Amino acid sequence: MTNRLTPYDTGERLEPKLWTAPVRGTTVVDRFGKVDYDDECGNTVVVVHVERTDCGGYLVRVEPFGDTNNVAVIVHPH
């Protein structure tokens, strides 16, 4: 049996970390459904969440932290 490294282990893909505790100064809706993606040093790169719009669609919010010039968003059509 081999211990193959995952993309999380190699740093190829950032591992999602679901928000599980209240954040001081936020409203109840701001505490739920957000996911941090941290780098290998534990620094948050982006926070992502999805919310419903008034017209029934969805809005994906990507909140970059730190150097925002190093974050790109690609939307793939299905």
N, C-alpha and C positions, 0 to 999 in steps of 0.2 A: 504494500500500500504506500503510495507516495503522498506527500503533503504538498499539493499544488497551491501556489499562491493565487489569491483572488485579485481582481482589479482594485479592490479596496486595499489589499496588502501591498500592492506594488505602487500605489499612488496614481495609477492610471485613471481611476474614477474616485471621486470624493464620496465618502459614506454619509448617507442622510442621518440626521439626528433630530427626531421629532421633539418639539417643545413640549415639556411635560410639567413645567412649574410656572406659576405666574411671574410676570416680569413687572417690577415696580413701575408705576406710572402709566400702565397700559389699561385699556378698557377690556372687558371680558371678551369681546369679539376679537381683539388683537392678540389674545393669548392662545387661540386655538387654530389648528390646521397649518401652522407654520413649520417649516423644516429648514434647519441650518445645514449647510455644507461647509465643513471645516477642512483646512489644509493639513498636511502632515505635522505641522507645529501646533495644531489646535486652534489656529486663528480662523474665524468665520470668513468665508469668501463671499457667500451669498445666503440670503434667506428667501425662501420661495413659498408662496401659497396661492391657492386658487379660490376665487369667490364667484358667486352668481351675480349677474348684472340685472338691472331692473327689467330688461326686455327678454330675460330668460336664457341669455347666453352665459358664457364663462369668461372670466378675466384672470389671466395668470400674471401674478406680480413677482418680479425678480428684483430683490433689493441688494445691490452690491455693497460690500464693505471694503474699506481700504482703497487700493488702486483700481478705480473703476475702468481704467483704460485696458485692464487685463481681463475684462469680462465681456463676452459676446453672447448674444442669444440667437439661436437658429430655430426657426419654426419649420418643421417638416410637414408638407401636405400629406394627407392620408390617401 
